[in-house]
Amino acid sequence: MTDHALQVSHPSTPRYSMLTAIFVWCALVVVSGLYVTLPMGPVLAGVFHVSPADAAWTSSAFSLAYALGFLVFGPLSDRFGRWPMMFFGLLALFIITPLLGLAPSLSVLVALRALQGLASATFAPSVIAYVVERFPAERRVTAVGFISTGFLVSAIAGQLFSSAVSEYWGWNYVFYLHGGFVLISALLLGKLIPRGHAFHTKTGLAALYKQLPEVFLYKPLTLCYLICVTVLLSLVGMYTIFGSYLMKAPFELTAAQLLQVRAMGLIGMVLSPFAGQLVAKFGMKTVLQAGLLLAAAGLGFIGFCTSLPVLIVVSILYIAGISVIIPTLISLVGMLAGARRGAAVTVYSLVLFIGASVGPLIALNALKTGSGLAAFEALAMLLLIAFGVSCFIRVSERTAH
């Protein structure tokens, strides 16, 4: 790793700020694919004459394939190189994404969403590994922080993009235009990101899979994974029902007003780049627990709000909690795993997006059995349970900061 970092530290190396900006753009484009169908649930249900629960599979299929893809493409990038995995993954994504706009039925759309999720899974594990291996030590933390923020911002940006495009041009054009953005990403990465030396190690899938039982059976990591599954589950679940909830009384928002409310969630992302500084000052466990309580409180109050300004404020608080939890939790997993860090972080990503895949289904089922209030409170309760689980994680004082 040192040799690679020294290689890119040479004065002739391309500017790291530019490389980081390209990676952040790619992160936004790739991961926003997970969220683009959330606002379109009612539209897709109407187009294909299916129930909202059936339409929710357009999100769940992507999330599940995305999660499983980490188990394959992370180790493959160890063997074949980070740059090839990112570049050819983007090319595959460019081919697949526009095809979704041509889907003649919901079943075809769901199948293509699964393929889209699988292709998207090539990027995240490869880009983080690329930065860790190629960037000098003093630039790694900042770059990873910005890229992680890009992943988080995509949760809002993807919804804003699809809401606006589907409203004015139709749902098909969401995928056509998204495919265009993927092509731009592939061109930027292909032309401006140095390839470096490809790895041709003999380690890979087998080595990773041998470590998985140890990772799952290690109690501190198991507790982290139980917390992890609730994070995107609550986020995707909340936004699955958010639109229909706000279009009904007492709010009765128009599509344009709903777009503005979704955009306000970006304010909550402001804490994400500062998660490292908060951890340095207060410790991982304290910051994690504060994020869980903040997210649970914000989500819990959404269902009780009858005032739109108050609802916007508490939704921002919820997003702020999530934006702190995710980078802190991945740091905690990496610290607790020690030498098994690669396998542990892979499982973290798998569990995180499995939560995202079941989030829409849980939220819609909660909505069926009660009101919007019941659905929001059920998701908030999961975060409170996660807080309770966090109390059993033991972090030594020496490594807590």
C-alpha positions as a Markdown table, in Angstrom:
| # | Residue | x | y | z |
|---|---|---|---|---|
| 1 | Met | 0.0 | 0.0 | 0.0 |
| 2 | Thr | 2.8 | 2.4 | 0.8 |
| 3 | Asp | 4.4 | 1.9 | -2.6 |
| 4 | His | 1.2 | 2.8 | -4.3 |
| 5 | Ala | 0.7 | 5.9 | -2.2 |
| 6 | Leu | 4.2 | 7.0 | -2.9 |
| 7 | Gln | 3.7 | 6.5 | -6.6 |
| 8 | Val | 0.8 | 8.9 | -6.7 |
| 9 | Ser | 2.5 | 11.4 | -4.4 |
| 10 | His | 4.9 | 12.4 | -7.2 |
| 11 | Pro | 4.7 | 16.1 | -8.2 |
| 12 | Ser | 3.4 | 15.0 | -11.7 |
| 13 | Thr | 0.4 | 13.4 | -10.1 |
| 14 | Pro | -3.0 | 14.8 | -11.1 |
| 15 | Arg | -4.5 | 17.0 | -8.6 |
| 16 | Tyr | -6.2 | 15.1 | -5.8 |
| 17 | Ser | -9.0 | 17.7 | -5.5 |
| 18 | Met | -10.0 | 17.0 | -9.1 |
| 19 | Leu | -9.9 | 13.2 | -8.5 |
| 20 | Thr | -12.0 | 13.6 | -5.4 |
| 21 | Ala | -14.6 | 15.7 | -7.2 |
| 22 | Ile | -14.9 | 13.1 | -10.0 |
| 23 | Phe | -15.4 | 10.4 | -7.4 |
| 24 | Val | -18.0 | 12.4 | -5.5 |
| 25 | Trp | -19.9 | 13.0 | -8.8 |
| 26 | Cys | -19.7 | 9.3 | -9.7 |
| 27 | Ala | -20.9 | 8.4 | -6.2 |
| 28 | Leu | -23.9 | 10.7 | -6.5 |
| 29 | Val | -24.8 | 9.3 | -9.9 |
| 30 | Val | -24.4 | 5.6 | -9.1 |
| 31 | Val | -26.0 | 5.4 | -5.7 |
| 32 | Ser | -28.9 | 7.8 | -6.6 |
| 33 | Gly | -30.1 | 4.9 | -8.7 |
| 34 | Leu | -31.2 | 3.2 | -5.5 |
| 35 | Tyr | -33.5 | 6.1 | -4.6 |
| 36 | Val | -35.0 | 7.2 | -8.0 |
| 37 | Thr | -38.0 | 4.9 | -7.8 |
| 38 | Leu | -39.1 | 5.9 | -4.3 |
| 39 | Pro | -41.1 | 9.0 | -5.4 |
| 40 | Met | -42.4 | 7.2 | -8.5 |
| 41 | Gly | -44.1 | 4.4 | -6.5 |
| 42 | Pro | -47.7 | 5.7 | -7.1 |
| 43 | Val | -46.8 | 6.5 | -10.8 |
| 44 | Leu | -45.5 | 3.1 | -11.5 |
| 45 | Ala | -48.4 | 1.4 | -9.7 |
| 46 | Gly | -50.8 | 3.3 | -12.0 |
| 47 | Val | -48.8 | 2.7 | -15.2 |
| 48 | Phe | -48.5 | -1.0 | -14.7 |
| 49 | His | -51.9 | -1.4 | -12.8 |
| 50 | Val | -50.4 | -3.0 | -9.7 |
| 51 | Ser | -50.6 | -2.3 | -6.0 |
| 52 | Pro | -48.1 | 0.1 | -4.3 |
| 53 | Ala | -46.6 | -2.9 | -2.5 |
| 54 | Asp | -45.8 | -4.5 | -5.9 |
| 55 | Ala | -44.4 | -1.3 | -7.2 |
| 56 | Ala | -42.1 | -1.1 | -4.1 |
| 57 | Trp | -40.2 | -4.1 | -5.5 |
| 58 | Thr | -38.6 | -1.7 | -8.0 |
| 59 | Ser | -36.6 | -0.3 | -5.0 |
| 60 | Ser | -36.2 | -3.6 | -3.1 |
| 61 | Ala | -34.8 | -5.5 | -6.1 |
| 62 | Phe | -32.1 | -2.9 | -6.7 |
| 63 | Ser | -31.2 | -2.8 | -3.0 |
| 64 | Leu | -31.0 | -6.5 | -2.6 |
| 65 | Ala | -28.9 | -7.0 | -5.8 |
| 66 | Tyr | -26.7 | -4.1 | -4.8 |
| 67 | Ala | -26.1 | -5.6 | -1.3 |
| 68 | Leu | -25.2 | -9.1 | -2.7 |
| 69 | Gly | -23.0 | -7.5 | -5.3 |
| 70 | Phe | -20.6 | -6.3 | -2.6 |
| 71 | Leu | -19.8 | -9.9 | -1.8 |
| 72 | Val | -18.6 | -10.5 | -5.3 |
| 73 | Phe | -17.2 | -7.2 | -6.7 |
| 74 | Gly | -15.2 | -6.2 | -3.6 |
| 75 | Pro | -13.0 | -9.3 | -3.8 |
| 76 | Leu | -12.9 | -9.2 | -7.6 |
| 77 | Ser | -11.5 | -5.7 | -7.4 |
| 78 | Asp | -8.7 | -7.1 | -5.2 |
| 79 | Arg | -7.8 | -9.4 | -8.0 |
| 80 | Phe | -8.4 | -7.4 | -11.2 |
| 81 | Gly | -7.9 | -3.9 | -10.0 |
| 82 | Arg | -9.9 | -1.0 | -8.8 |
| 83 | Trp | -10.0 | 1.1 | -11.9 |
| 84 | Pro | -11.2 | -1.7 | -14.3 |
| 85 | Met | -13.9 | -2.6 | -11.8 |
| 86 | Met | -15.2 | 1.0 | -11.6 |
| 87 | Phe | -14.9 | 1.7 | -15.3 |
| 88 | Phe | -16.4 | -1.4 | -16.7 |
| 89 | Gly | -19.1 | -1.3 | -14.0 |
| 90 | Leu | -20.1 | 2.1 | -15.2 |
| 91 | Leu | -20.2 | 1.0 | -18.8 |
| 92 | Ala | -22.5 | -1.9 | -17.8 |
| 93 | Leu | -24.6 | 0.5 | -15.9 |
| 94 | Phe | -24.8 | 2.8 | -18.9 |
| 95 | Ile | -26.1 | -0.1 | -21.0 |
| 96 | Ile | -28.7 | -1.3 | -18.5 |
| 97 | Thr | -30.1 | 2.0 | -17.2 |
| 98 | Pro | -31.9 | 3.3 | -20.3 |
| 99 | Leu | -33.4 | -0.1 | -20.9 |
| 100 | Leu | -35.5 | 0.4 | -17.8 |
| 101 | Gly | -37.4 | 3.2 | -19.5 |
| 102 | Leu | -38.5 | 0.7 | -22.2 |
| 103 | Ala | -39.8 | -1.9 | -19.7 |
| 104 | Pro | -43.2 | -3.2 | -20.9 |
| 105 | Ser | -44.2 | -4.7 | -17.6 |
| 106 | Leu | -43.5 | -4.4 | -13.9 |
| 107 | Ser | -41.8 | -7.8 | -13.8 |
| 108 | Val | -39.3 | -6.7 | -16.5 |
| 109 | Leu | -38.7 | -3.4 | -14.7 |
| 110 | Val | -38.0 | -5.2 | -11.5 |
| 111 | Ala | -35.6 | -7.7 | -13.2 |
| 112 | Leu | -33.8 | -4.8 | -14.9 |
| 113 | Arg | -33.6 | -2.9 | -11.5 |
| 114 | Ala | -31.9 | -6.0 | -10.0 |
| 115 | Leu | -29.3 | -5.9 | -12.9 |
| 116 | Gln | -28.9 | -2.2 | -12.4 |
| 117 | Gly | -28.2 | -2.7 | -8.7 |
| 118 | Leu | -25.7 | -5.5 | -9.4 |
| 119 | Ala | -23.8 | -3.2 | -11.8 |
| 120 | Ser | -23.9 | -0.4 | -9.4 |
| 121 | Ala | -22.2 | -2.5 | -6.7 |
| 122 | Thr | -19.0 | -2.4 | -8.7 |
| 123 | Phe | -18.3 | 1.2 | -7.7 |
| 124 | Ala | -18.5 | 1.7 | -3.9 |
| 125 | Pro | -16.0 | -1.0 | -2.7 |
| 126 | Ser | -13.6 | -0.2 | -5.5 |
| 127 | Val | -13.5 | 3.6 | -5.1 |
| 128 | Ile | -12.9 | 3.4 | -1.3 |
| 129 | Ala | -10.1 | 0.9 | -1.9 |
| 130 | Tyr | -8.6 | 3.1 | -4.7 |
| 131 | Val | -8.4 | 6.1 | -2.4 |
| 132 | Val | -6.9 | 4.2 | 0.5 |
| 133 | Glu | -4.3 | 2.6 | -1.8 |
| 134 | Arg | -3.5 | 5.5 | -4.2 |
| 135 | Phe | -3.9 | 8.7 | -2.2 |
| 136 | Pro | -1.2 | 9.9 | 0.3 |
| 137 | Ala | -2.1 | 9.5 | 3.9 |
| 138 | Glu | -2.8 | 13.1 | 4.6 |
| 139 | Arg | -5.5 | 13.2 | 1.9 |
| 140 | Arg | -7.2 | 9.9 | 2.4 |
| 141 | Val | -9.6 | 10.8 | 5.3 |
| 142 | Thr | -10.8 | 14.0 | 3.6 |
| 143 | Ala | -11.4 | 12.2 | 0.3 |
| 144 | Val | -13.2 | 9.3 | 1.9 |
| 145 | Gly | -15.3 | 11.8 | 3.9 |
| 146 | Phe | -16.4 | 13.7 | 0.7 |
| 147 | Ile | -17.1 | 10.4 | -1.2 |
| 148 | Ser | -19.2 | 9.1 | 1.8 |
| 149 | Thr | -21.1 | 12.4 | 1.8 |
| 150 | Gly | -21.8 | 11.9 | -1.9 |
| 151 | Phe | -23.3 | 8.5 | -1.2 |
| 152 | Leu | -25.5 | 10.1 | 1.5 |
| 153 | Val | -26.6 | 13.1 | -0.5 |
| 154 | Ser | -27.6 | 10.7 | -3.3 |
| 155 | Ala | -30.5 | 9.7 | -1.1 |
| 156 | Ile | -32.1 | 13.1 | -1.5 |
| 157 | Ala | -30.6 | 14.0 | -4.9 |
| 158 | Gly | -32.0 | 10.9 | -6.5 |
| 159 | Gln | -35.5 | 11.6 | -5.3 |
| 160 | Leu | -35.4 | 15.2 | -6.4 |
| 161 | Phe | -34.1 | 14.2 | -9.8 |
| 162 | Ser | -36.7 | 11.5 | -10.4 |
| 163 | Ser | -39.6 | 13.7 | -9.0 |
| 164 | Ala | -38.8 | 16.6 | -11.3 |
| 165 | Val | -38.2 | 14.5 | -14.4 |
| 166 | Ser | -41.2 | 12.2 | -14.0 |
| 167 | Glu | -43.4 | 15.2 | -13.3 |
| 168 | Tyr | -42.5 | 17.1 | -16.4 |
| 169 | Trp | -41.4 | 14.4 | -18.9 |
| 170 | Gly | -42.6 | 11.1 | -17.6 |
| 171 | Trp | -41.2 | 8.2 | -15.7 |
| 172 | Asn | -39.3 | 6.7 | -18.7 |
| 173 | Tyr | -37.1 | 9.8 | -19.0 |
| 174 | Val | -35.8 | 9.3 | -15.4 |
| 175 | Phe | -33.9 | 6.3 | -16.7 |
| 176 | Tyr | -32.9 | 7.8 | -20.0 |
| 177 | Leu | -31.4 | 10.9 | -18.4 |
| 178 | His | -29.9 | 8.8 | -15.6 |
| 179 | Gly | -28.2 | 6.7 | -18.2 |
| 180 | Gly | -26.7 | 9.9 | -19.7 |
| 181 | Phe | -25.3 | 10.9 | -16.4 |
| 182 | Val | -23.7 | 7.4 | -16.0 |
| 183 | Leu | -22.1 | 7.8 | -19.5 |
| 184 | Ile | -20.6 | 11.2 | -18.4 |
| 185 | Ser | -19.3 | 9.5 | -15.2 |
| 186 | Ala | -17.7 | 6.7 | -17.3 |
| 187 | Leu | -16.0 | 9.2 | -19.6 |
| 188 | Leu | -14.7 | 11.3 | -16.7 |
| 189 | Leu | -13.3 | 8.3 | -14.9 |
| 190 | Gly | -11.9 | 6.8 | -18.1 |
| 191 | Lys | -10.1 | 9.9 | -19.2 |
| 192 | Leu | -9.1 | 11.6 | -15.9 |
| 193 | Ile | -8.6 | 8.9 | -13.2 |
| 194 | Pro | -5.1 | 7.2 | -13.3 |
| 195 | Arg | -5.3 | 3.5 | -13.8 |
| 196 | Gly | -2.3 | 2.7 | -11.6 |
| 197 | His | -1.1 | -0.9 | -11.5 |
| 198 | Ala | -3.8 | -3.6 | -11.6 |
| 199 | Phe | -3.7 | -6.2 | -8.9 |
| 200 | His | -3.5 | -9.8 | -9.9 |
| 201 | Thr | -3.5 | -11.4 | -6.5 |
| 202 | Lys | -4.8 | -14.9 | -6.1 |
| 203 | Thr | -6.8 | -14.0 | -3.0 |
| 204 | Gly | -10.4 | -13.0 | -3.5 |
| 205 | Leu | -13.7 | -14.6 | -3.0 |
| 206 | Ala | -12.5 | -17.7 | -1.2 |
| 207 | Ala | -10.3 | -15.7 | 1.2 |
| 208 | Leu | -13.2 | -13.4 | 2.0 |
| 209 | Tyr | -15.8 | -16.2 | 2.5 |
| 210 | Lys | -13.5 | -18.0 | 4.9 |
| 211 | Gln | -13.5 | -15.0 | 7.2 |
| 212 | Leu | -17.3 | -14.5 | 7.1 |
| 213 | Pro | -18.2 | -17.0 | 9.9 |
| 214 | Glu | -15.7 | -15.4 | 12.2 |
| 215 | Val | -17.1 | -11.9 | 11.4 |
| 216 | Phe | -20.7 | -13.0 | 12.0 |
| 217 | Leu | -19.9 | -14.8 | 15.3 |
| 218 | Tyr | -17.8 | -11.9 | 16.8 |
| 219 | Lys | -20.3 | -10.4 | 19.2 |
| 220 | Pro | -19.3 | -6.7 | 19.0 |
| 221 | Leu | -19.6 | -6.8 | 15.2 |
| 222 | Thr | -22.9 | -8.7 | 15.4 |
| 223 | Leu | -24.3 | -5.9 | 17.5 |
| 224 | Cys | -23.0 | -3.3 | 15.0 |
| 225 | Tyr | -24.8 | -5.2 | 12.2 |
| 226 | Leu | -28.1 | -5.3 | 14.1 |
| 227 | Ile | -27.8 | -1.5 | 14.3 |
| 228 | Cys | -26.8 | -1.2 | 10.7 |
| 229 | Val | -29.8 | -3.0 | 9.3 |
| 230 | Thr | -32.1 | -0.4 | 10.8 |
| 231 | Val | -30.4 | 2.7 | 9.2 |
| 232 | Leu | -31.3 | 2.5 | 5.5 |
| 233 | Leu | -34.4 | 0.5 | 6.4 |
| 234 | Ser | -35.8 | 3.5 | 8.2 |
| 235 | Leu | -34.5 | 6.0 | 5.6 |
| 236 | Val | -35.9 | 4.2 | 2.5 |
| 237 | Gly | -39.0 | 3.2 | 4.5 |
| 238 | Met | -39.7 | 6.7 | 5.5 |
| 239 | Tyr | -39.4 | 8.1 | 2.0 |
| 240 | Thr | -41.5 | 5.3 | 0.5 |
| 241 | Ile | -44.6 | 6.7 | 2.3 |
| 242 | Phe | -43.5 | 10.3 | 2.7 |
| 243 | Gly | -44.9 | 11.6 | -0.6 |
| 244 | Ser | -48.4 | 10.0 | -0.2 |
| 245 | Tyr | -48.5 | 11.1 | 3.4 |
| 246 | Leu | -47.8 | 14.8 | 2.6 |
| 247 | Met | -50.3 | 14.9 | -0.3 |
| 248 | Lys | -53.1 | 14.0 | 2.0 |
| 249 | Ala | -54.8 | 16.2 | 4.7 |
| 250 | Pro | -53.8 | 18.2 | 6.6 |
| 251 | Phe | -50.9 | 19.1 | 4.2 |
| 252 | Glu | -52.3 | 18.4 | 0.7 |
| 253 | Leu | -49.0 | 19.4 | -1.0 |
| 254 | Thr | -48.7 | 19.7 | -4.7 |
| 255 | Ala | -45.9 | 17.8 | -6.5 |
| 256 | Ala | -43.8 | 21.0 | -6.7 |
| 257 | Gln | -44.3 | 21.7 | -3.0 |
| 258 | Leu | -43.3 | 18.1 | -2.2 |
| 259 | Leu | -40.2 | 18.5 | -4.2 |
| 260 | Gln | -39.2 | 21.5 | -2.1 |
| 261 | Val | -39.8 | 19.6 | 1.1 |
| 262 | Arg | -37.6 | 16.7 | -0.1 |
| 263 | Ala | -34.9 | 19.2 | -1.0 |
| 264 | Met | -34.9 | 20.6 | 2.5 |
| 265 | Gly | -33.5 | 17.2 | 3.6 |
| 266 | Leu | -30.2 | 18.2 | 2.1 |
| 267 | Ile | -29.7 | 20.5 | 5.1 |
| 268 | Gly | -29.5 | 17.5 | 7.4 |
| 269 | Met | -26.5 | 16.2 | 5.4 |
| 270 | Val | -24.3 | 19.0 | 6.6 |
| 271 | Leu | -23.1 | 17.0 | 9.6 |
| 272 | Ser | -21.7 | 14.1 | 7.6 |
| 273 | Pro | -18.3 | 15.6 | 6.7 |
| 274 | Phe | -17.8 | 16.5 | 10.3 |
| 275 | Ala | -18.5 | 13.1 | 11.7 |
| 276 | Gly | -14.8 | 12.4 | 12.0 |
| 277 | Gln | -14.2 | 15.5 | 14.1 |
| 278 | Leu | -17.2 | 14.7 | 16.3 |
| 279 | Val | -15.8 | 11.2 | 16.9 |
| 280 | Ala | -12.3 | 12.7 | 17.7 |
| 281 | Lys | -13.9 | 14.9 | 20.3 |
| 282 | Phe | -16.6 | 12.7 | 21.9 |
| 283 | Gly | -15.8 | 9.1 | 20.9 |
| 284 | Met | -17.4 | 6.7 | 18.4 |
| 285 | Lys | -20.0 | 5.2 | 20.7 |
| 286 | Thr | -21.2 | 8.5 | 22.0 |
| 287 | Val | -21.5 | 10.0 | 18.5 |
| 288 | Leu | -23.3 | 6.8 | 17.3 |
| 289 | Gln | -25.8 | 6.9 | 20.1 |
| 290 | Ala | -26.4 | 10.6 | 19.7 |
| 291 | Gly | -27.1 | 10.0 | 16.0 |
| 292 | Leu | -29.5 | 7.2 | 16.8 |
| 293 | Leu | -31.4 | 9.2 | 19.3 |
| 294 | Leu | -31.6 | 12.3 | 17.0 |
| 295 | Ala | -32.8 | 10.1 | 14.1 |
| 296 | Ala | -35.4 | 8.3 | 16.2 |
| 297 | Ala | -36.7 | 11.6 | 17.7 |
| 298 | Gly | -37.0 | 13.3 | 14.3 |
| 299 | Leu | -38.7 | 10.3 | 12.7 |
| 300 | Gly | -41.0 | 9.8 | 15.6 |
| 301 | Phe | -42.2 | 13.4 | 15.6 |
| 302 | Ile | -43.0 | 13.4 | 11.9 |
| 303 | Gly | -46.2 | 11.4 | 12.4 |
| 304 | Phe | -47.5 | 13.8 | 15.0 |
| 305 | Cys | -46.8 | 17.0 | 13.1 |
| 306 | Thr | -49.7 | 19.0 | 11.7 |
| 307 | Ser | -47.6 | 22.1 | 10.9 |
| 308 | Leu | -45.6 | 21.8 | 7.7 |
| 309 | Pro | -42.7 | 24.0 | 8.9 |
| 310 | Val | -42.4 | 21.9 | 12.1 |
| 311 | Leu | -42.5 | 18.7 | 10.0 |
| 312 | Ile | -39.7 | 20.0 | 7.8 |
| 313 | Val | -37.5 | 20.8 | 10.8 |
| 314 | Val | -38.0 | 17.3 | 12.4 |
| 315 | Ser | -37.3 | 15.6 | 9.0 |
| 316 | Ile | -34.1 | 17.6 | 8.8 |
| 317 | Leu | -33.2 | 16.4 | 12.3 |
| 318 | Tyr | -33.8 | 12.8 | 11.2 |
| 319 | Ile | -31.6 | 13.1 | 8.2 |
| 320 | Ala | -28.9 | 14.8 | 10.3 |
| 321 | Gly | -29.0 | 11.8 | 12.7 |
| 322 | Ile | -28.6 | 9.3 | 9.7 |
| 323 | Ser | -25.8 | 11.4 | 8.2 |
| 324 | Val | -23.8 | 11.0 | 11.5 |
| 325 | Ile | -24.7 | 7.3 | 12.1 |
| 326 | Ile | -23.5 | 5.9 | 8.8 |
| 327 | Pro | -19.8 | 7.1 | 8.7 |
| 328 | Thr | -19.5 | 6.6 | 12.5 |
| 329 | Leu | -20.8 | 3.0 | 12.3 |
| 330 | Ile | -18.5 | 2.0 | 9.4 |
| 331 | Ser | -15.5 | 3.4 | 11.3 |
| 332 | Leu | -16.6 | 1.4 | 14.4 |
| 333 | Val | -16.9 | -1.8 | 12.4 |
| 334 | Gly | -13.5 | -1.3 | 10.9 |
| 335 | Met | -11.9 | -0.6 | 14.3 |
| 336 | Leu | -13.5 | -3.6 | 16.0 |
| 337 | Ala | -12.7 | -6.0 | 13.1 |
| 338 | Gly | -8.9 | -5.5 | 13.2 |
| 339 | Ala | -7.3 | -7.8 | 10.7 |
| 340 | Arg | -10.7 | -9.0 | 9.4 |
| 341 | Arg | -11.6 | -5.4 | 8.4 |
| 342 | Gly | -12.1 | -6.2 | 4.7 |
| 343 | Ala | -14.7 | -9.0 | 5.4 |
| 344 | Ala | -16.3 | -7.0 | 8.2 |
| 345 | Val | -16.8 | -3.9 | 6.0 |
| 346 | Thr | -18.2 | -6.0 | 3.2 |
| 347 | Val | -20.7 | -7.6 | 5.6 |
| 348 | Tyr | -21.5 | -4.1 | 6.8 |
| 349 | Ser | -22.4 | -2.9 | 3.3 |
| 350 | Leu | -24.4 | -6.1 | 2.7 |
| 351 | Val | -26.5 | -5.7 | 5.9 |
| 352 | Leu | -26.9 | -1.9 | 5.3 |
| 353 | Phe | -28.5 | -2.4 | 1.9 |
| 354 | Ile | -30.5 | -5.5 | 2.9 |
| 355 | Gly | -32.1 | -3.1 | 5.3 |
| 356 | Ala | -32.8 | -0.8 | 2.4 |
| 357 | Ser | -34.4 | -3.6 | 0.4 |
| 358 | Val | -36.9 | -4.5 | 3.1 |
| 359 | Gly | -37.6 | -0.9 | 4.1 |
| 360 | Pro | -40.3 | -0.2 | 1.6 |
| 361 | Leu | -42.1 | -3.4 | 2.3 |
| 362 | Ile | -42.1 | -2.9 | 6.1 |
| 363 | Ala | -43.2 | 0.7 | 5.7 |
| 364 | Leu | -46.1 | -0.1 | 3.4 |
| 365 | Asn | -47.2 | -3.0 | 5.5 |
| 366 | Ala | -47.2 | -0.8 | 8.6 |
| 367 | Leu | -49.2 | 1.7 | 6.6 |
| 368 | Lys | -51.8 | -1.0 | 5.8 |
| 369 | Thr | -52.3 | -1.9 | 9.4 |
| 370 | Gly | -52.7 | 1.7 | 10.6 |
| 371 | Ser | -52.2 | 5.3 | 9.7 |
| 372 | Gly | -49.1 | 7.2 | 8.6 |
| 373 | Leu | -48.5 | 7.9 | 12.2 |
| 374 | Ala | -48.2 | 4.1 | 12.9 |
| 375 | Ala | -45.8 | 3.6 | 10.1 |
| 376 | Phe | -43.5 | 6.4 | 11.2 |
| 377 | Glu | -43.6 | 5.3 | 14.8 |
| 378 | Ala | -42.8 | 1.7 | 13.8 |
| 379 | Leu | -39.7 | 2.9 | 12.0 |
| 380 | Ala | -38.7 | 5.2 | 14.9 |
| 381 | Met | -39.1 | 2.3 | 17.3 |
| 382 | Leu | -36.6 | 0.3 | 15.3 |
| 383 | Leu | -34.0 | 3.1 | 15.7 |
| 384 | Leu | -34.7 | 3.1 | 19.5 |
| 385 | Ile | -34.1 | -0.6 | 19.6 |
| 386 | Ala | -30.9 | 0.0 | 17.7 |
| 387 | Phe | -29.9 | 2.5 | 20.4 |
| 388 | Gly | -30.6 | -0.2 | 23.1 |
| 389 | Val | -28.4 | -2.6 | 21.2 |
| 390 | Ser | -25.6 | 0.0 | 21.1 |
| 391 | Cys | -25.4 | 0.1 | 24.9 |
| 392 | Phe | -24.0 | -3.4 | 24.8 |
| 393 | Ile | -21.1 | -2.5 | 22.5 |
| 394 | Arg | -17.8 | -2.2 | 24.4 |
| 395 | Val | -15.3 | 0.2 | 23.0 |
| 396 | Ser | -12.0 | 0.7 | 24.9 |
| 397 | Glu | -11.1 | 4.2 | 25.9 |
| 398 | Arg | -7.8 | 3.9 | 24.0 |
| 399 | Thr | -9.5 | 3.2 | 20.6 |
| 400 | Ala | -12.8 | 5.1 | 21.1 |
| 401 | His | -11.5 | 8.3 | 19.6 |
